[in-house]
Amino acid sequence: MKVKVNQDACIGCGACAAICDAIFQINDEGLSVALKEEVEKDLEQSVKDAADSCPTGAIEVSE
């Protein structure tokens, strides 16, 4: 599974980092970034939960 954050859509609410800090982090501009594009199997559900919680739909997940 792959993940990325659309910086144009992100508002930096931090929900994703709170749910899955192994993948998401808030950068110096106050926006979320994915620390890695490839998601390990054991983190896939947390990444999906983070994407579902994003109020702007900025997290893009692909299989």
Rosetta silent file (secondary structure, phi, psi, omega in degrees, C-alpha in Angstrom):
SEQUENCE: MKVKVNQDACIGCGACAAICDAIFQINDEGLSVALKEEVEKDLEQSVKDAADSCPTGAIEVSE
SCORE:     score description
SCORE:     0.000 S_00000001
   1 L     0.000  143.743  178.900    0.000    0.000    0.000 S_00000001
   2 E  -119.735  152.284  179.574    1.156    3.536   -0.783 S_00000001
   3 E  -142.474  145.808  171.478    0.218    6.813    0.856 S_00000001
   4 E  -150.482  160.658  179.787    0.782   10.496    0.216 S_00000001
   5 E  -112.251  125.899  176.444   -0.604   13.772    1.510 S_00000001
   6 L   -77.038  105.765 -176.564   -1.967   16.363   -0.909 S_00000001
   7 L   -63.280  -27.810  179.614   -0.328   19.514    0.457 S_00000001
   8 L   -71.808  -26.842 -178.623   -2.837   21.757   -1.349 S_00000001
   9 L   -95.411  -23.321 -175.579   -5.751   20.124    0.496 S_00000001
  10 L   -66.556  136.280  175.347   -4.122   19.662    3.916 S_00000001
  11 L  -112.018    1.664  175.569   -5.129   22.096    6.674 S_00000001
  12 L    70.854   32.949 -178.745   -2.758   20.644    9.286 S_00000001
  13 L   -68.496  -24.853  175.709   -5.409   19.561   11.783 S_00000001
  14 L    87.484    1.850  179.852   -3.096   16.790   13.008 S_00000001
  15 H   -60.042  -41.130 -178.143   -5.667   13.992   13.207 S_00000001
  16 H   -63.365  -43.328 -179.887   -3.554   11.745   10.970 S_00000001
  17 H   -66.991  -33.387  177.971   -0.431   12.204   13.102 S_00000001
  18 H   -68.756  -34.203 -178.841   -2.454   11.496   16.245 S_00000001
  19 H   -82.283  -40.316 -174.880   -3.769    8.258   14.739 S_00000001
  20 L  -143.382   76.531 -177.541   -0.591    7.038   13.011 S_00000001
  21 L   -73.659   -7.374  174.857    2.546    8.932   13.998 S_00000001
  22 L   -73.461  -20.308 -179.051    4.704    6.197   12.499 S_00000001
  23 L  -115.442  -41.358 -173.710    3.684    7.486    9.057 S_00000001
  24 E  -106.038  142.464  178.815    2.355   11.048    9.458 S_00000001
  25 E  -145.212  148.300  175.622    4.077   14.098   10.888 S_00000001
  26 E   -89.294  126.472 -176.525    3.288   17.814   10.904 S_00000001
  27 L   -85.639 -176.242 -177.706    6.058   19.725    9.103 S_00000001
  28 L   -64.697  -21.981  177.975    7.483   23.203    9.746 S_00000001
  29 L   -86.828   -1.225  179.833    4.756   24.762    7.586 S_00000001
  30 L    84.653   14.880  179.663    2.084   23.197    9.812 S_00000001
  31 L  -112.425  155.619  179.650    0.996   20.637    7.207 S_00000001
  32 E   -78.228  145.238  172.433    1.000   16.867    7.350 S_00000001
  33 E  -133.990  149.368  173.261    3.567   14.820    5.456 S_00000001
  34 E   -87.376  124.212 -177.835    3.919   11.086    4.985 S_00000001
  35 L   -68.223  -25.521  174.738    7.289   10.024    6.358 S_00000001
  36 L  -148.076  149.897 -178.034    7.391    7.170    3.845 S_00000001
  37 L   -80.814  -39.975  179.929    5.399    6.338    0.741 S_00000001
  38 E   -85.956  127.434 -177.792    5.340    2.550    1.199 S_00000001
  39 L  -101.608  129.504  176.405    3.271    1.429    4.183 S_00000001
  40 L   -66.403  151.093 -176.959    4.179   -1.719    6.095 S_00000001
  41 H   -52.897  -42.203 -175.821    1.424   -4.334    6.372 S_00000001
  42 H   -71.779  -11.158  179.049    1.028   -3.845   10.131 S_00000001
  43 H  -105.477   -3.214 -174.849    0.357   -0.092    9.682 S_00000001
  44 H   -58.478  -44.886 -178.330   -2.141   -0.321    6.823 S_00000001
  45 H   -65.521  -39.175  178.263   -5.267   -0.179    8.999 S_00000001
  46 H   -64.132  -39.225  177.967   -3.947    2.808   10.954 S_00000001
  47 H   -65.980  -41.152  177.099   -3.189    4.649    7.701 S_00000001
  48 H   -63.100  -41.921  177.675   -6.702    3.891    6.410 S_00000001
  49 H   -62.327  -41.425  178.446   -8.167    5.161    9.701 S_00000001
  50 H   -63.566  -43.304  178.743   -6.076    8.331    9.403 S_00000001
  51 H   -62.307  -41.796  179.384   -7.263    8.866    5.820 S_00000001
  52 H   -65.351  -29.468 -177.669  -10.877    8.388    6.902 S_00000001
  53 H   -84.012  -12.662 -176.586  -10.422   10.944    9.694 S_00000001
  54 L   -67.703  118.522 -176.663   -8.960   13.642    7.434 S_00000001
  55 L   -67.013  -19.244 -178.876  -11.539   16.463    7.240 S_00000001
  56 L  -110.316   -0.940 -178.785  -10.343   17.579    3.798 S_00000001
  57 L    68.584   28.131 -175.484   -9.592   14.190    2.230 S_00000001
  58 L   -75.499  -16.639 -177.715   -5.958   15.187    1.756 S_00000001
  59 E   -89.855  121.663 -178.549   -4.579   11.688    2.410 S_00000001
  60 E  -107.386  119.717 -178.793   -4.366    9.612   -0.750 S_00000001
  61 E  -113.972  134.690  176.347   -4.095    5.839   -0.301 S_00000001
  62 E  -135.328  148.517 -178.474   -3.485    3.390   -3.146 S_00000001
  63 L   -83.913    0.000    0.000   -3.063   -0.366   -3.171 S_00000001
